[in-house]
Amino acid sequence: MKVYALLTGRGNNTLKDKNVLDCLGHPVLYYPANSASHAKTIDKKYCSSDDPKILTEAEKLGHKAIVRPAELALPTSQHVDCILHGLKIIEKDAGMPDILVVTLANNVTIKSEWIDECVKMMQQDMTISAVVPVYQDNDHHPLRAKTVDENGRLQMYEKGIKEKISTNRQDLPVCYFLAHNFWVLNVKNLLESKAEGQQPWGFMGNNIAYYEIDHSIDIHENIDLYIAQEWIKENYTDFD
């Protein structure tokens, strides 16, 4: 069973060069790329980007470069299109993988052991369409969310709920959010489903297994970089 990794990151970001900013002596993308390199289940590694700086740093960590077309590197571009483009290049280079581990260049909250455990979950049951890390966050529970009506007044985002809802987060049903550190994808399902699975990440299909972690930190602003550094100091284990 072929298991390949695809690191994804584009250069056109609000926080300039966020994927290659210094983070405790390494570029940000070092952490997902290095953890993929340490994962025992991954056979080959690739990096998809439009940015030469990202591709150069990834190549230092054993990732083969895939130059992403400009139309797939816009702020409005969809991640699935980048993944499908990457798979076409990968197929020509090494054949189509059975499992693709997509790592995201701006998220350092990742460990090789997490990757291996998620890959093994899928290997044991190939009816699974994806295995994804999630984290609990009842502070941002959908039952607490609001929207604005035509009169400019707040209304419940989830309409039609008549029962009383506790203001205490611990009283609410457990709420999970998808982590944007890595995703383990069943390639056959991805190609056959045409990305029409569970929204908004339809490429993950409808039979999605989860792997719970404590935190996931996407770097979009300088404050995120600071928080990421603190997480690395306390948690990161895949240093060379």
C-alpha positions, -999 to +999 in steps of 0.1 A: +000+000+000+016+033-011+015+062+014+027+095+001+028+130+018+019+162+000+029+195+018+008+224+006+015+261+009+012+292-013+032+323-013+004+349-017-006+354+019-019+383+041+010+376+065+040+379+041+061+347+037+043+332+067+052+296+057+090+304+058+091+328+087+116+320+114+101+299+141+126+289+168+154+287+143+135+269+115+110+281+088+074+274+098+070+247+072+099+228+088+076+214+114+050+197+092+076+187+066+100+173+093+072+153+110+063+138+076+099+128+072+099+111+106+066+092+100+074+055+095+043+050+073+052+076+046+071+063+015+075+095-005+072+132+001+062+161-022+055+198-018+030+218-039+036+256-040+038+285-063+066+300-042+102+291-049+111+299-012+087+273+000+098+247-025+135+253-017+129+248+020+108+217+015+134+202-008+159+205+020+136+182+040+134+156+013+102+168-004+101+167-042+089+200-057+056+204-075+053+238-091+017+249-086+000+269-114-008+305-106-045+299-110-043+274-081-024+298-058-050+326-055-067+335-022-099+322-037-083+289-049-098+257-035-075+233-016-090+203-034-078+216-068-043+219-055-045+183-041-058+169-074-031+188-094-005+174-071-018+139-075-015+141-113+022+150-110+027+124-083+011+097-105+036+105-134+065+104-110+058+074-088+024+060-095-009+069-078-007+064-040-034+045-020-032+070+008-022+107+007-012+125+038-018+162+031+003+184+055-003+222+057+027+245+056+014+270+081+005+247+110+032+235+134+010+214+157+019+181+143+038+150+153+050+120+133+033+096+157+000+113+150+005+108+113+014+072+117-016+064+140-040+081+115-025+063+086-028+029+104-064+036+112-071+039+075-049+009+065-070-012+088-102-001+072-100+012+036-137+020+036-127+051+056-126+081+033-104+102+055-089+104+089-085+139+103-074+154+136-100+174+155-100+194+187-128+203+211-139+239+213-172+245+231-164+282+234-172+285+197-201+260+197-227+265+169-254+267+196-237+299+208-233+314+173-254+344+161-263+358+127-278+392+117-313+394+103-327+419+078-334+444+105-298+444+117-305+425+149-288+394+162-306+361+158-296+325+166-275+310+138-291+276+143-327+284+137-357+263+149-342+255+183-369+259+209-354+244+241-334+264+265-296+263+260-272+266+289-247+295+289-221+271+304-199+256+277-195+224+297-232+218+295-233+218+257-228+187+236-192+181+226-182+203+196-153+194+174-135+215+148-113+202+120-076+207+126-057+222+097-024+204+104-027+172+083-053+151+067-051+114+057-070+109+025-082+077+008-071+085-028-095+061-045-125+077-026-112+112-035-109+104-072-142+086-074-163+109-052-155+141-073-152+159-040-189+157-033-186+144+003-193+161+036-191+199+033-172+222+032-143+198+027-161+176+002-129+158-008-128+141+025-158+120+016-186+109+040-170+081+060-146+103+080-127+090+111-114+114+137-082+116+158-085+139+188-057+164+197-056+192+222-048+222+200-044+232+164-027+265+155-030+280+120-005+308+114-023+337+098-011+366+121+020+374+141+002+365+173-004+330+159+034+326+153+040+334+190+015+309+202+029+283+178+064+288+193+050+282+227+034+250+215+066+238+199+086+244+232+062+222+251+051+196+226+072+191+195+092+159+194+105+154+159+136+175+159+166+161+140 
